[in-house]
Amino acid sequence: MPLSRAGRVWTSEIRLIRRKATFTQAAKVIAPGLVDKTQGVLATPFLLNTPEMRQLGVRYVFFRKDCNEQCGPLQIIQVCYGTPHLDHEIGEQLGGYRVLVDAGPKSPRRLYLGHAPGHPTRPYFYPPHMHRVEQLEDRIRLADVVGAARRQEQLFCEVACVCIRHHGGNHDKVTEGVSYGWNDFGNVRIPRPNGPIGVDLEARQGVSARFRKIVRREFQNYADNLIDW
């Protein structure tokens, strides 16, 4: 379909098509197989519009930092760690918690829901159809509702924003991190173990040593050779 304009501005439909095409092409460089499978799918941004979604939901915006025109898209890496799940075994044991890379090969989303991984060889959280919605030119939005918090006495998440092929190189780069979590089966918000009760989210410049260890357990080559922490 050729691009056209109605009057002096792009119509909403054309703007959506252009935006989808732009990020589909960017994602094809990273994961052509996955992009082909989700080419016609465009996820719908969700709203935290019920008490339950507000209690278990998180939205945060990461902006580009120290980027130039040679940088690739932004992506998100999310790890989770917590007490055992009431319904099934998740992740691996590390330092008193069950740990996993969310959307990775050992995540409940992959093992029990049958969803495709965020990426076949990298620990990215968003598959292409979600990435097309949540990434904009200068930012990427974290959007998550963590229903598993109702099935684990404690559950914590740590998220990194990464710039893919930072400055045109062969490494990704962490630009910012946030953490959030719950005690008492999702009833008490707490951003990290022994953190301040009632705080929904904490932002930081980087990621923790625990985050790096969790990623390395599932994606060793990426953690050792393909990202600057």
mmCIF file of the C-alpha atoms, coordinates in Angstrom:
data_MODEL
# 
_entry.id   MODEL 
# 
loop_
_atom_site.group_PDB 
_atom_site.id 
_atom_site.type_symbol 
_atom_site.label_atom_id 
_atom_site.label_alt_id 
_atom_site.label_comp_id 
_atom_site.label_asym_id 
_atom_site.label_entity_id 
_atom_site.label_seq_id 
_atom_site.pdbx_PDB_ins_code 
_atom_site.Cartn_x 
_atom_site.Cartn_y 
_atom_site.Cartn_z 
_atom_site.occupancy 
_atom_site.B_iso_or_equiv 
_atom_site.pdbx_formal_charge 
_atom_site.auth_seq_id 
_atom_site.auth_comp_id 
_atom_site.auth_asym_id 
_atom_site.auth_atom_id 
_atom_site.pdbx_PDB_model_num 
ATOM 1   C CA . MET A 1 1   ? 0.000  0.000   0.000  1.00 0.00 ? 1   MET A CA 1 
ATOM 2   C CA . PRO A 1 2   ? 1.599  3.329   -1.019 1.00 0.00 ? 2   PRO A CA 1 
ATOM 3   C CA . LEU A 1 3   ? 1.877  5.935   1.717  1.00 0.00 ? 3   LEU A CA 1 
ATOM 4   C CA . SER A 1 4   ? -0.239 9.022   1.230  1.00 0.00 ? 4   SER A CA 1 
ATOM 5   C CA . ARG A 1 5   ? -1.354 12.028  3.172  1.00 0.00 ? 5   ARG A CA 1 
ATOM 6   C CA . ALA A 1 6   ? -4.792 13.499  3.826  1.00 0.00 ? 6   ALA A CA 1 
ATOM 7   C CA . GLY A 1 7   ? -4.319 17.243  3.734  1.00 0.00 ? 7   GLY A CA 1 
ATOM 8   C CA . ARG A 1 8   ? -1.223 18.485  5.534  1.00 0.00 ? 8   ARG A CA 1 
ATOM 9   C CA . VAL A 1 9   ? -0.929 15.694  8.134  1.00 0.00 ? 9   VAL A CA 1 
ATOM 10  C CA . TRP A 1 10  ? -0.685 11.923  8.153  1.00 0.00 ? 10  TRP A CA 1 
ATOM 11  C CA . THR A 1 11  ? -3.956 10.215  8.979  1.00 0.00 ? 11  THR A CA 1 
ATOM 12  C CA . SER A 1 12  ? -4.077 8.068   12.122 1.00 0.00 ? 12  SER A CA 1 
ATOM 13  C CA . GLU A 1 13  ? -4.250 4.871   10.057 1.00 0.00 ? 13  GLU A CA 1 
ATOM 14  C CA . ILE A 1 14  ? -1.250 5.800   7.930  1.00 0.00 ? 14  ILE A CA 1 
ATOM 15  C CA . ARG A 1 15  ? 0.724  6.907   10.989 1.00 0.00 ? 15  ARG A CA 1 
ATOM 16  C CA . LEU A 1 16  ? 0.088  3.522   12.610 1.00 0.00 ? 16  LEU A CA 1 
ATOM 17  C CA . ILE A 1 17  ? 1.146  1.652   9.467  1.00 0.00 ? 17  ILE A CA 1 
ATOM 18  C CA . ARG A 1 18  ? 4.343  3.694   9.160  1.00 0.00 ? 18  ARG A CA 1 
ATOM 19  C CA . ARG A 1 19  ? 5.190  3.171   12.825 1.00 0.00 ? 19  ARG A CA 1 
ATOM 20  C CA . LYS A 1 20  ? 4.547  -0.571  12.607 1.00 0.00 ? 20  LYS A CA 1 
ATOM 21  C CA . ALA A 1 21  ? 6.662  -0.904  9.480  1.00 0.00 ? 21  ALA A CA 1 
ATOM 22  C CA . THR A 1 22  ? 9.558  1.053   10.982 1.00 0.00 ? 22  THR A CA 1 
ATOM 23  C CA . PHE A 1 23  ? 9.889  -1.123  14.040 1.00 0.00 ? 23  PHE A CA 1 
ATOM 24  C CA . THR A 1 24  ? 9.172  -4.345  12.193 1.00 0.00 ? 24  THR A CA 1 
ATOM 25  C CA . GLN A 1 25  ? 12.162 -3.653  9.964  1.00 0.00 ? 25  GLN A CA 1 
ATOM 26  C CA . ALA A 1 26  ? 14.320 -2.770  12.970 1.00 0.00 ? 26  ALA A CA 1 
ATOM 27  C CA . ALA A 1 27  ? 13.294 -5.965  14.750 1.00 0.00 ? 27  ALA A CA 1 
ATOM 28  C CA . LYS A 1 28  ? 13.975 -8.096  11.660 1.00 0.00 ? 28  LYS A CA 1 
ATOM 29  C CA . VAL A 1 29  ? 17.667 -7.407  12.073 1.00 0.00 ? 29  VAL A CA 1 
ATOM 30  C CA . ILE A 1 30  ? 17.500 -8.981  15.525 1.00 0.00 ? 30  ILE A CA 1 
ATOM 31  C CA . ALA A 1 31  ? 15.101 -11.900 15.130 1.00 0.00 ? 31  ALA A CA 1 
ATOM 32  C CA . PRO A 1 32  ? 13.849 -12.479 11.589 1.00 0.00 ? 32  PRO A CA 1 
ATOM 33  C CA . GLY A 1 33  ? 12.193 -15.789 12.410 1.00 0.00 ? 33  GLY A CA 1 
ATOM 34  C CA . LEU A 1 34  ? 10.083 -14.378 15.207 1.00 0.00 ? 34  LEU A CA 1 
ATOM 35  C CA . VAL A 1 35  ? 9.188  -11.242 13.290 1.00 0.00 ? 35  VAL A CA 1 
ATOM 36  C CA . ASP A 1 36  ? 7.886  -13.270 10.364 1.00 0.00 ? 36  ASP A CA 1 
ATOM 37  C CA . LYS A 1 37  ? 5.551  -15.168 12.706 1.00 0.00 ? 37  LYS A CA 1 
ATOM 38  C CA . THR A 1 38  ? 4.103  -11.975 14.206 1.00 0.00 ? 38  THR A CA 1 
ATOM 39  C CA . GLN A 1 39  ? 4.204  -9.716  11.152 1.00 0.00 ? 39  GLN A CA 1 
ATOM 40  C CA . GLY A 1 40  ? 0.461  -9.082  11.084 1.00 0.00 ? 40  GLY A CA 1 
ATOM 41  C CA . VAL A 1 41  ? 0.035  -8.811  14.849 1.00 0.00 ? 41  VAL A CA 1 
ATOM 42  C CA . LEU A 1 42  ? -0.014 -5.511  16.673 1.00 0.00 ? 42  LEU A CA 1 
ATOM 43  C CA . ALA A 1 43  ? -0.453 -5.701  20.434 1.00 0.00 ? 43  ALA A CA 1 
ATOM 44  C CA . THR A 1 44  ? -2.826 -3.319  22.192 1.00 0.00 ? 44  THR A CA 1 
ATOM 45  C CA . PRO A 1 45  ? -1.436 -1.268  25.088 1.00 0.00 ? 45  PRO A CA 1 
ATOM 46  C CA . PHE A 1 46  ? -3.245 -2.162  28.274 1.00 0.00 ? 46  PHE A CA 1 
ATOM 47  C CA . LEU A 1 47  ? -4.554 0.190   30.939 1.00 0.00 ? 47  LEU A CA 1 
ATOM 48  C CA . LEU A 1 48  ? -4.281 -0.290  34.693 1.00 0.00 ? 48  LEU A CA 1 
ATOM 49  C CA . ASN A 1 49  ? -7.988 0.343   35.018 1.00 0.00 ? 49  ASN A CA 1 
ATOM 50  C CA . THR A 1 50  ? -9.077 -2.036  37.814 1.00 0.00 ? 50  THR A CA 1 
ATOM 51  C CA . PRO A 1 51  ? -7.950 -2.246  41.454 1.00 0.00 ? 51  PRO A CA 1 
ATOM 52  C CA . GLU A 1 52  ? -6.340 -5.646  40.810 1.00 0.00 ? 52  GLU A CA 1 
ATOM 53  C CA . MET A 1 53  ? -4.405 -4.431  37.771 1.00 0.00 ? 53  MET A CA 1 
ATOM 54  C CA . ARG A 1 54  ? -3.241 -1.348  39.644 1.00 0.00 ? 54  ARG A CA 1 
ATOM 55  C CA . GLN A 1 55  ? -2.057 -3.527  42.553 1.00 0.00 ? 55  GLN A CA 1 
ATOM 56  C CA . LEU A 1 56  ? -0.170 -5.956  40.315 1.00 0.00 ? 56  LEU A CA 1 
ATOM 57  C CA . GLY A 1 57  ? 0.638  -3.683  37.378 1.00 0.00 ? 57  GLY A CA 1 
ATOM 58  C CA . VAL A 1 58  ? 3.673  -1.602  36.503 1.00 0.00 ? 58  VAL A CA 1 
ATOM 59  C CA . ARG A 1 59  ? 4.213  1.075   33.891 1.00 0.00 ? 59  ARG A CA 1 
ATOM 60  C CA . TYR A 1 60  ? 7.450  2.991   33.487 1.00 0.00 ? 60  TYR A CA 1 
ATOM 61  C CA . VAL A 1 61  ? 9.070  4.911   30.635 1.00 0.00 ? 61  VAL A CA 1 
ATOM 62  C CA . PHE A 1 62  ? 12.764 4.526   29.810 1.00 0.00 ? 62  PHE A CA 1 
ATOM 63  C CA . PHE A 1 63  ? 14.219 7.333   27.691 1.00 0.00 ? 63  PHE A CA 1 
ATOM 64  C CA . ARG A 1 64  ? 17.277 7.029   25.483 1.00 0.00 ? 64  ARG A CA 1 
ATOM 65  C CA . LYS A 1 65  ? 20.555 8.013   27.141 1.00 0.00 ? 65  LYS A CA 1 
ATOM 66  C CA . ASP A 1 66  ? 23.916 8.581   25.460 1.00 0.00 ? 66  ASP A CA 1 
ATOM 67  C CA . CYS A 1 67  ? 22.539 7.406   22.119 1.00 0.00 ? 67  CYS A CA 1 
ATOM 68  C CA . ASN A 1 68  ? 23.394 8.532   18.595 1.00 0.00 ? 68  ASN A CA 1 
ATOM 69  C CA . GLU A 1 69  ? 22.059 7.848   15.107 1.00 0.00 ? 69  GLU A CA 1 
ATOM 70  C CA . GLN A 1 70  ? 23.981 4.563   14.888 1.00 0.00 ? 70  GLN A CA 1 
ATOM 71  C CA . CYS A 1 71  ? 22.229 3.008   17.888 1.00 0.00 ? 71  CYS A CA 1 
ATOM 72  C CA . GLY A 1 72  ? 19.690 0.236   17.405 1.00 0.00 ? 72  GLY A CA 1 
ATOM 73  C CA . PRO A 1 73  ? 16.265 -0.070  19.029 1.00 0.00 ? 73  PRO A CA 1 
ATOM 74  C CA . LEU A 1 74  ? 15.717 -0.074  22.775 1.00 0.00 ? 74  LEU A CA 1 
ATOM 75  C CA . GLN A 1 75  ? 14.681 -3.303  24.480 1.00 0.00 ? 75  GLN A CA 1 
ATOM 76  C CA . ILE A 1 76  ? 13.910 -4.528  27.987 1.00 0.00 ? 76  ILE A CA 1 
ATOM 77  C CA . ILE A 1 77  ? 15.390 -7.379  30.004 1.00 0.00 ? 77  ILE A CA 1 
ATOM 78  C CA . GLN A 1 78  ? 13.425 -8.486  33.052 1.00 0.00 ? 78  GLN A CA 1 
ATOM 79  C CA . VAL A 1 79  ? 14.437 -10.994 35.710 1.00 0.00 ? 79  VAL A CA 1 
ATOM 80  C CA . CYS A 1 80  ? 12.255 -12.323 38.506 1.00 0.00 ? 80  CYS A CA 1 
ATOM 81  C CA . TYR A 1 81  ? 13.123 -13.972 41.802 1.00 0.00 ? 81  TYR A CA 1 
ATOM 82  C CA . GLY A 1 82  ? 10.927 -15.104 44.651 1.00 0.00 ? 82  GLY A CA 1 
ATOM 83  C CA . THR A 1 83  ? 9.638  -17.838 46.899 1.00 0.00 ? 83  THR A CA 1 
ATOM 84  C CA . PRO A 1 84  ? 8.285  -21.076 45.392 1.00 0.00 ? 84  PRO A CA 1 
ATOM 85  C CA . HIS A 1 85  ? 5.174  -20.861 43.249 1.00 0.00 ? 85  HIS A CA 1 
ATOM 86  C CA . LEU A 1 86  ? 2.076  -22.541 44.713 1.00 0.00 ? 86  LEU A CA 1 
ATOM 87  C CA . ASP A 1 87  ? 1.130  -24.306 41.480 1.00 0.00 ? 87  ASP A CA 1 
ATOM 88  C CA . HIS A 1 88  ? 4.324  -25.364 39.731 1.00 0.00 ? 88  HIS A CA 1 
ATOM 89  C CA . GLU A 1 89  ? 8.086  -25.212 39.891 1.00 0.00 ? 89  GLU A CA 1 
ATOM 90  C CA . ILE A 1 90  ? 9.629  -22.190 38.222 1.00 0.00 ? 90  ILE A CA 1 
ATOM 91  C CA . GLY A 1 91  ? 13.179 -21.169 37.394 1.00 0.00 ? 91  GLY A CA 1 
ATOM 92  C CA . GLU A 1 92  ? 16.243 -22.334 39.306 1.00 0.00 ? 92  GLU A CA 1 
ATOM 93  C CA . GLN A 1 93  ? 17.398 -21.962 42.889 1.00 0.00 ? 93  GLN A CA 1 
ATOM 94  C CA . LEU A 1 94  ? 19.828 -19.118 43.573 1.00 0.00 ? 94  LEU A CA 1 
ATOM 95  C CA . GLY A 1 95  ? 20.570 -17.522 46.937 1.00 0.00 ? 95  GLY A CA 1 
ATOM 96  C CA . GLY A 1 96  ? 17.344 -18.548 48.648 1.00 0.00 ? 96  GLY A CA 1 
ATOM 97  C CA . TYR A 1 97  ? 15.026 -17.659 45.750 1.00 0.00 ? 97  TYR A CA 1 
ATOM 98  C CA . ARG A 1 98  ? 13.706 -19.274 42.600 1.00 0.00 ? 98  ARG A CA 1 
ATOM 99  C CA . VAL A 1 99  ? 15.099 -17.139 39.763 1.00 0.00 ? 99  VAL A CA 1 
ATOM 100 C CA . LEU A 1 100 ? 14.448 -16.775 36.038 1.00 0.00 ? 100 LEU A CA 1 
ATOM 101 C CA . VAL A 1 101 ? 14.701 -14.477 33.040 1.00 0.00 ? 101 VAL A CA 1 
ATOM 102 C CA . ASP A 1 102 ? 11.154 -13.401 32.246 1.00 0.00 ? 102 ASP A CA 1 
ATOM 103 C CA . ALA A 1 103 ? 10.143 -14.443 28.709 1.00 0.00 ? 103 ALA A CA 1 
ATOM 104 C CA . GLY A 1 104 ? 13.226 -16.671 28.671 1.00 0.00 ? 104 GLY A CA 1 
ATOM 105 C CA . PRO A 1 105 ? 13.343 -20.444 28.123 1.00 0.00 ? 105 PRO A CA 1 
ATOM 106 C CA . LYS A 1 106 ? 12.664 -21.233 31.812 1.00 0.00 ? 106 LYS A CA 1 
ATOM 107 C CA . SER A 1 107 ? 9.898  -18.704 32.402 1.00 0.00 ? 107 SER A CA 1 
ATOM 108 C CA . PRO A 1 108 ? 6.288  -19.732 33.148 1.00 0.00 ? 108 PRO A CA 1 
ATOM 109 C CA . ARG A 1 109 ? 5.197  -17.758 30.108 1.00 0.00 ? 109 ARG A CA 1 
ATOM 110 C CA . ARG A 1 110 ? 7.239  -20.145 27.973 1.00 0.00 ? 110 ARG A CA 1 
ATOM 111 C CA . LEU A 1 111 ? 6.863  -23.442 29.863 1.00 0.00 ? 111 LEU A CA 1 
ATOM 112 C CA . TYR A 1 112 ? 3.248  -23.316 31.047 1.00 0.00 ? 112 TYR A CA 1 
ATOM 113 C CA . LEU A 1 113 ? 1.507  -20.853 28.728 1.00 0.00 ? 113 LEU A CA 1 
ATOM 114 C CA . GLY A 1 114 ? 3.254  -21.953 25.546 1.00 0.00 ? 114 GLY A CA 1 
ATOM 115 C CA . HIS A 1 115 ? 4.177  -18.443 24.406 1.00 0.00 ? 115 HIS A CA 1 
ATOM 116 C CA . ALA A 1 116 ? 7.160  -17.816 22.173 1.00 0.00 ? 116 ALA A CA 1 
ATOM 117 C CA . PRO A 1 117 ? 10.266 -16.433 23.912 1.00 0.00 ? 117 PRO A CA 1 
ATOM 118 C CA . GLY A 1 118 ? 11.002 -12.747 23.660 1.00 0.00 ? 118 GLY A CA 1 
ATOM 119 C CA . HIS A 1 119 ? 14.003 -13.663 21.501 1.00 0.00 ? 119 HIS A CA 1 
ATOM 120 C CA . PRO A 1 120 ? 15.501 -17.058 20.548 1.00 0.00 ? 120 PRO A CA 1 
ATOM 121 C CA . THR A 1 121 ? 19.055 -16.314 21.739 1.00 0.00 ? 121 THR A CA 1 
ATOM 122 C CA . ARG A 1 122 ? 18.908 -13.117 23.799 1.00 0.00 ? 122 ARG A CA 1 
ATOM 123 C CA . PRO A 1 123 ? 17.113 -12.311 27.078 1.00 0.00 ? 123 PRO A CA 1 
ATOM 124 C CA . TYR A 1 124 ? 14.786 -9.682  25.622 1.00 0.00 ? 124 TYR A CA 1 
ATOM 125 C CA . PHE A 1 125 ? 11.406 -9.293  27.307 1.00 0.00 ? 125 PHE A CA 1 
ATOM 126 C CA . TYR A 1 126 ? 9.312  -8.012  24.391 1.00 0.00 ? 126 TYR A CA 1 
ATOM 127 C CA . PRO A 1 127 ? 8.581  -10.220 21.379 1.00 0.00 ? 127 PRO A CA 1 
ATOM 128 C CA . PRO A 1 128 ? 8.276  -8.249  18.131 1.00 0.00 ? 128 PRO A CA 1 
ATOM 129 C CA . HIS A 1 129 ? 4.492  -7.671  18.215 1.00 0.00 ? 129 HIS A CA 1 
ATOM 130 C CA . MET A 1 130 ? 4.720  -6.089  21.688 1.00 0.00 ? 130 MET A CA 1 
ATOM 131 C CA . HIS A 1 131 ? 7.951  -4.275  20.885 1.00 0.00 ? 131 HIS A CA 1 
ATOM 132 C CA . ARG A 1 132 ? 6.217  -2.537  17.976 1.00 0.00 ? 132 ARG A CA 1 
ATOM 133 C CA . VAL A 1 133 ? 3.735  -0.973  20.414 1.00 0.00 ? 133 VAL A CA 1 
ATOM 134 C CA . GLU A 1 134 ? 5.892  -0.150  23.415 1.00 0.00 ? 134 GLU A CA 1 
ATOM 135 C CA . GLN A 1 135 ? 9.004  1.272   21.709 1.00 0.00 ? 135 GLN A CA 1 
ATOM 136 C CA . LEU A 1 136 ? 8.976  4.806   20.326 1.00 0.00 ? 136 LEU A CA 1 
ATOM 137 C CA . GLU A 1 137 ? 11.806 6.694   18.684 1.00 0.00 ? 137 GLU A CA 1 
ATOM 138 C CA . ASP A 1 138 ? 13.270 8.089   21.902 1.00 0.00 ? 138 ASP A CA 1 
ATOM 139 C CA . ARG A 1 139 ? 11.850 5.790   24.587 1.00 0.00 ? 139 ARG A CA 1 
ATOM 140 C CA . ILE A 1 140 ? 10.489 2.376   25.473 1.00 0.00 ? 140 ILE A CA 1 
ATOM 141 C CA . ARG A 1 141 ? 7.651  1.693   27.878 1.00 0.00 ? 141 ARG A CA 1 
ATOM 142 C CA . LEU A 1 142 ? 7.691  -1.053  30.474 1.00 0.00 ? 142 LEU A CA 1 
ATOM 143 C CA . ALA A 1 143 ? 4.179  -2.482  30.728 1.00 0.00 ? 143 ALA A CA 1 
ATOM 144 C CA . ASP A 1 144 ? 3.494  -5.518  32.885 1.00 0.00 ? 144 ASP A CA 1 
ATOM 145 C CA . VAL A 1 145 ? 0.825  -7.039  35.120 1.00 0.00 ? 145 VAL A CA 1 
ATOM 146 C CA . VAL A 1 146 ? 2.421  -9.667  37.345 1.00 0.00 ? 146 VAL A CA 1 
ATOM 147 C CA . GLY A 1 147 ? -0.342 -12.108 38.157 1.00 0.00 ? 147 GLY A CA 1 
ATOM 148 C CA . ALA A 1 148 ? 2.214  -14.561 39.578 1.00 0.00 ? 148 ALA A CA 1 
ATOM 149 C CA . ALA A 1 149 ? 2.501  -12.272 42.613 1.00 0.00 ? 149 ALA A CA 1 
ATOM 150 C CA . ARG A 1 150 ? -0.770 -13.840 43.824 1.00 0.00 ? 150 ARG A CA 1 
ATOM 151 C CA . ARG A 1 151 ? 0.819  -17.310 43.740 1.00 0.00 ? 151 ARG A CA 1 
ATOM 152 C CA . GLN A 1 152 ? 4.135  -16.527 45.450 1.00 0.00 ? 152 GLN A CA 1 
ATOM 153 C CA . GLU A 1 153 ? 4.549  -15.243 48.996 1.00 0.00 ? 153 GLU A CA 1 
ATOM 154 C CA . GLN A 1 154 ? 7.375  -13.012 47.802 1.00 0.00 ? 154 GLN A CA 1 
ATOM 155 C CA . LEU A 1 155 ? 8.100  -11.991 44.222 1.00 0.00 ? 155 LEU A CA 1 
ATOM 156 C CA . PHE A 1 156 ? 10.560 -9.371  42.989 1.00 0.00 ? 156 PHE A CA 1 
ATOM 157 C CA . CYS A 1 157 ? 11.323 -8.115  39.495 1.00 0.00 ? 157 CYS A CA 1 
ATOM 158 C CA . GLU A 1 158 ? 14.299 -6.159  38.212 1.00 0.00 ? 158 GLU A CA 1 
ATOM 159 C CA . VAL A 1 159 ? 14.259 -4.588  34.765 1.00 0.00 ? 159 VAL A CA 1 
ATOM 160 C CA . ALA A 1 160 ? 16.985 -3.128  32.568 1.00 0.00 ? 160 ALA A CA 1 
ATOM 161 C CA . CYS A 1 161 ? 16.537 -0.902  29.557 1.00 0.00 ? 161 CYS A CA 1 
ATOM 162 C CA . VAL A 1 162 ? 19.141 -1.801  26.941 1.00 0.00 ? 162 VAL A CA 1 
ATOM 163 C CA . CYS A 1 163 ? 20.214 -0.028  23.777 1.00 0.00 ? 163 CYS A CA 1 
ATOM 164 C CA . ILE A 1 164 ? 20.794 -2.655  21.088 1.00 0.00 ? 164 ILE A CA 1 
ATOM 165 C CA . ARG A 1 165 ? 24.089 -2.311  19.204 1.00 0.00 ? 165 ARG A CA 1 
ATOM 166 C CA . HIS A 1 166 ? 24.930 0.813   21.169 1.00 0.00 ? 166 HIS A CA 1 
ATOM 167 C CA . HIS A 1 167 ? 26.704 3.441   19.008 1.00 0.00 ? 167 HIS A CA 1 
ATOM 168 C CA . GLY A 1 168 ? 26.704 0.972   16.129 1.00 0.00 ? 168 GLY A CA 1 
ATOM 169 C CA . GLY A 1 169 ? 28.923 -1.569  17.889 1.00 0.00 ? 169 GLY A CA 1 
ATOM 170 C CA . ASN A 1 170 ? 28.326 -5.259  18.518 1.00 0.00 ? 170 ASN A CA 1 
ATOM 171 C CA . HIS A 1 171 ? 27.370 -4.848  22.188 1.00 0.00 ? 171 HIS A CA 1 
ATOM 172 C CA . ASP A 1 172 ? 24.122 -3.881  23.850 1.00 0.00 ? 172 ASP A CA 1 
ATOM 173 C CA . LYS A 1 173 ? 24.339 -1.380  26.702 1.00 0.00 ? 173 LYS A CA 1 
ATOM 174 C CA . VAL A 1 174 ? 22.307 -1.056  29.909 1.00 0.00 ? 174 VAL A CA 1 
ATOM 175 C CA . THR A 1 175 ? 21.092 2.527   30.216 1.00 0.00 ? 175 THR A CA 1 
ATOM 176 C CA . GLU A 1 176 ? 18.818 2.364   33.271 1.00 0.00 ? 176 GLU A CA 1 
ATOM 177 C CA . GLY A 1 177 ? 17.213 -0.075  35.681 1.00 0.00 ? 177 GLY A CA 1 
ATOM 178 C CA . VAL A 1 178 ? 14.137 -0.324  37.894 1.00 0.00 ? 178 VAL A CA 1 
ATOM 179 C CA . SER A 1 179 ? 12.941 -2.813  40.493 1.00 0.00 ? 179 SER A CA 1 
ATOM 180 C CA . TYR A 1 180 ? 9.568  -3.638  42.009 1.00 0.00 ? 180 TYR A CA 1 
ATOM 181 C CA . GLY A 1 181 ? 7.904  -6.452  43.886 1.00 0.00 ? 181 GLY A CA 1 
ATOM 182 C CA . TRP A 1 182 ? 5.416  -7.775  46.387 1.00 0.00 ? 182 TRP A CA 1 
ATOM 183 C CA . ASN A 1 183 ? 5.171  -9.494  49.767 1.00 0.00 ? 183 ASN A CA 1 
ATOM 184 C CA . ASP A 1 184 ? 2.190  -11.396 51.191 1.00 0.00 ? 184 ASP A CA 1 
ATOM 185 C CA . PHE A 1 185 ? 0.987  -12.880 47.895 1.00 0.00 ? 185 PHE A CA 1 
ATOM 186 C CA . GLY A 1 186 ? 0.711  -9.590  46.081 1.00 0.00 ? 186 GLY A CA 1 
ATOM 187 C CA . ASN A 1 187 ? -0.883 -7.591  48.887 1.00 0.00 ? 187 ASN A CA 1 
ATOM 188 C CA . VAL A 1 188 ? 2.138  -5.495  49.935 1.00 0.00 ? 188 VAL A CA 1 
ATOM 189 C CA . ARG A 1 189 ? 4.188  -3.488  47.436 1.00 0.00 ? 189 ARG A CA 1 
ATOM 190 C CA . ILE A 1 190 ? 7.930  -3.493  48.127 1.00 0.00 ? 190 ILE A CA 1 
ATOM 191 C CA . PRO A 1 191 ? 10.604 -2.757  45.472 1.00 0.00 ? 191 PRO A CA 1 
ATOM 192 C CA . ARG A 1 192 ? 13.248 -5.240  46.683 1.00 0.00 ? 192 ARG A CA 1 
ATOM 193 C CA . PRO A 1 193 ? 13.971 -7.575  49.600 1.00 0.00 ? 193 PRO A CA 1 
ATOM 194 C CA . ASN A 1 194 ? 14.168 -5.528  52.817 1.00 0.00 ? 194 ASN A CA 1 
ATOM 195 C CA . GLY A 1 195 ? 13.131 -2.444  50.853 1.00 0.00 ? 195 GLY A CA 1 
ATOM 196 C CA . PRO A 1 196 ? 10.715 0.289   51.923 1.00 0.00 ? 196 PRO A CA 1 
ATOM 197 C CA . ILE A 1 197 ? 7.182  -1.080  52.297 1.00 0.00 ? 197 ILE A CA 1 
ATOM 198 C CA . GLY A 1 198 ? 4.571  0.643   50.177 1.00 0.00 ? 198 GLY A CA 1 
ATOM 199 C CA . VAL A 1 199 ? 7.006  1.866   47.509 1.00 0.00 ? 199 VAL A CA 1 
ATOM 200 C CA . ASP A 1 200 ? 5.851  0.700   44.083 1.00 0.00 ? 200 ASP A CA 1 
ATOM 201 C CA . LEU A 1 201 ? 9.095  1.074   42.143 1.00 0.00 ? 201 LEU A CA 1 
ATOM 202 C CA . GLU A 1 202 ? 12.723 2.128   42.522 1.00 0.00 ? 202 GLU A CA 1 
ATOM 203 C CA . ALA A 1 203 ? 14.797 3.472   39.635 1.00 0.00 ? 203 ALA A CA 1 
ATOM 204 C CA . ARG A 1 204 ? 18.582 3.228   39.391 1.00 0.00 ? 204 ARG A CA 1 
ATOM 205 C CA . GLN A 1 205 ? 21.316 3.882   36.866 1.00 0.00 ? 205 GLN A CA 1 
ATOM 206 C CA . GLY A 1 206 ? 22.337 0.253   36.416 1.00 0.00 ? 206 GLY A CA 1 
ATOM 207 C CA . VAL A 1 207 ? 21.479 -3.267  37.506 1.00 0.00 ? 207 VAL A CA 1 
ATOM 208 C CA . SER A 1 208 ? 22.384 -5.377  40.528 1.00 0.00 ? 208 SER A CA 1 
ATOM 209 C CA . ALA A 1 209 ? 24.880 -8.212  40.759 1.00 0.00 ? 209 ALA A CA 1 
ATOM 210 C CA . ARG A 1 210 ? 21.927 -10.568 41.225 1.00 0.00 ? 210 ARG A CA 1 
ATOM 211 C CA . PHE A 1 211 ? 20.442 -9.387  37.921 1.00 0.00 ? 211 PHE A CA 1 
ATOM 212 C CA . ARG A 1 212 ? 23.683 -10.145 36.085 1.00 0.00 ? 212 ARG A CA 1 
ATOM 213 C CA . LYS A 1 213 ? 23.948 -13.600 37.669 1.00 0.00 ? 213 LYS A CA 1 
ATOM 214 C CA . ILE A 1 214 ? 20.389 -14.514 36.687 1.00 0.00 ? 214 ILE A CA 1 
ATOM 215 C CA . VAL A 1 215 ? 20.882 -13.446 33.078 1.00 0.00 ? 215 VAL A CA 1 
ATOM 216 C CA . ARG A 1 216 ? 24.183 -15.287 32.894 1.00 0.00 ? 216 ARG A CA 1 
ATOM 217 C CA . ARG A 1 217 ? 22.618 -18.574 34.081 1.00 0.00 ? 217 ARG A CA 1 
ATOM 218 C CA . GLU A 1 218 ? 20.334 -18.679 31.036 1.00 0.00 ? 218 GLU A CA 1 
ATOM 219 C CA . PHE A 1 219 ? 22.228 -16.576 28.489 1.00 0.00 ? 219 PHE A CA 1 
ATOM 220 C CA . GLN A 1 220 ? 25.916 -16.988 29.332 1.00 0.00 ? 220 GLN A CA 1 
ATOM 221 C CA . ASN A 1 221 ? 27.347 -15.919 25.986 1.00 0.00 ? 221 ASN A CA 1 
ATOM 222 C CA . TYR A 1 222 ? 25.184 -12.805 25.894 1.00 0.00 ? 222 TYR A CA 1 
ATOM 223 C CA . ALA A 1 223 ? 26.063 -11.862 29.487 1.00 0.00 ? 223 ALA A CA 1 
ATOM 224 C CA . ASP A 1 224 ? 29.796 -12.409 28.994 1.00 0.00 ? 224 ASP A CA 1 
ATOM 225 C CA . ASN A 1 225 ? 30.311 -11.095 25.471 1.00 0.00 ? 225 ASN A CA 1 
ATOM 226 C CA . LEU A 1 226 ? 27.402 -9.112  24.074 1.00 0.00 ? 226 LEU A CA 1 
ATOM 227 C CA . ILE A 1 227 ? 26.368 -6.528  26.666 1.00 0.00 ? 227 ILE A CA 1 
ATOM 228 C CA . ASP A 1 228 ? 28.052 -3.722  28.594 1.00 0.00 ? 228 ASP A CA 1 
ATOM 229 C CA . TRP A 1 229 ? 26.677 -3.657  32.094 1.00 0.00 ? 229 TRP A CA 1 
# 
